[in-house]
Amino acid sequence: MANNNDLLIIEKVLQGDRNAFAILVDNYKDMAVSLAFNILLNQEDAEEVAQDAFVKAYKALAAFKRQSKFSTWFYRIVVTTALNKKKLKKHPLVSIENSTGELLGISDNGVPELIGKANRQHVLQALKTLGDNERTCIALYYLDELSIEEIKSITGITTSNIKVLLHRGRKNMYMALQQLLKKEITDLI
């Protein structure tokens, strides 16, 4: 079911109040950029995709059926737009030395304490080794704390495939971190 505040804003937009859409943009812009970045691995492209997704959502707002939350409907637009952009443009991987932590859509202040600053770069580098679908599912499930059903609505991936992608993503991250931290693990033992 859609969020009541979002529904009220949507009704205002549909009645001709274009400024009301700015509230939705403010509410969802950070998440849209973060989600697009997790797919594209490029900040400028992620911002462009987020803008394009907002334009598409505005134009298609009358088609929003209110059977799911607005965020779920909108994030599906973001994912589709990002994947289409990725198909059109091949991106080289960004060097980890140039990374500012934006892969997860978090700043230095938002990194969970469990990861710690020393391991942060390793986690970011391990995430870059994941495939698009694995990285997207991992980000939506663990970082955005969405349910598997919400991820299914956003990505269009079946429930069983999401579970497989999460399992495989965790396993691939473990293996990548194991390689990256081989020296540290040896020093600890």
WOKA-V893511 format. One record per helix or strand. SS is the DSSP state (H for helix, E for strand). FROM is the first residue (numbers start at 1). TO is the last residue. Records with the same first field share a line. If there is no record, write none. Layout:
BEGIN
SS->FROM-TO + FROM-TO
END
This chain:
BEGIN
H->4-14 + 18-40 + 43-59 + 61-63 + 70-88 + 96-98 + 102-104 + 108-110 + 116-128 + 132-143 + 148-155 + 159-180 + 182-188
END
